[in-house]
Every structure is written in C-alpha cells, then in structure tokens.
Amino acid sequence: MKTKKYVIALAIFGGMLFLATAANTYNVDADQTAFIKKGKKPVPSAG
C-alpha cells in the first residue's frame, strides 16, 4: 500500500513537470513567432 502511494505521487509529480516543460516550450516558440515579417521577398538572381 505504501509503495502504491509513492508510485502514484511520483507519477503525478512527473506529469506536472512534463506539462510545465511543455507549456514553457510552447510559450517560448509562440513569443518568437507571434509576429509576421512584412517586406519584400528576395528574388533569386539566377532565375
């Protein structure tokens, strides 16, 4: 019974760490790509 509680606690803690890491990664990517670069597109000189 004691081992079962430890396993459940470890699973919950690991899940929280995973979700926090995923959320931080998503927010960092969203901050970097939140704007659209406007301007002329480069035209290759060789056609």
C-alpha positions as CSV (number, residue, x, y, z in Angstrom):
1,M,0.0,0.0,0.0
2,K,2.8,2.4,0.9
3,T,4.6,1.6,-2.4
4,K,1.4,2.2,-4.4
5,K,1.1,5.7,-2.8
6,Y,4.7,6.5,-3.7
7,V,4.2,5.4,-7.3
8,I,1.1,7.5,-7.6
9,A,2.8,10.5,-6.1
10,L,5.8,10.1,-8.4
11,A,3.5,9.8,-11.5
12,I,1.6,13.0,-10.6
13,F,4.8,14.9,-9.9
14,G,6.4,13.7,-13.2
15,G,3.2,14.6,-15.1
16,M,3.3,18.1,-13.6
17,L,7.0,18.5,-14.6
18,F,6.2,17.3,-18.1
19,L,3.3,19.7,-18.5
20,A,5.3,22.7,-17.1
21,T,8.1,22.0,-19.5
22,A,5.8,21.6,-22.5
23,A,4.0,24.8,-21.6
24,N,7.2,26.7,-21.3
25,T,8.5,25.4,-24.6
26,Y,5.2,26.3,-26.3
27,N,5.2,29.8,-24.9
28,V,8.8,30.4,-26.0
29,D,8.0,29.4,-29.5
30,A,4.8,31.4,-29.6
31,D,6.7,34.5,-28.4
32,Q,9.3,34.2,-31.1
33,T,6.8,33.6,-33.9
34,A,4.0,35.9,-32.7
35,F,4.6,38.5,-35.5
36,I,4.6,38.3,-39.3
37,K,7.6,39.8,-41.0
38,K,6.4,42.2,-43.7
39,G,8.7,43.2,-46.5
40,K,9.8,42.4,-50.0
41,K,10.6,38.8,-50.7
42,P,14.1,38.1,-52.1
43,V,14.2,37.2,-55.8
44,P,17.0,34.9,-56.8
45,S,19.3,36.5,-59.4
46,A,19.7,33.3,-61.4
47,G,16.1,33.0,-62.1
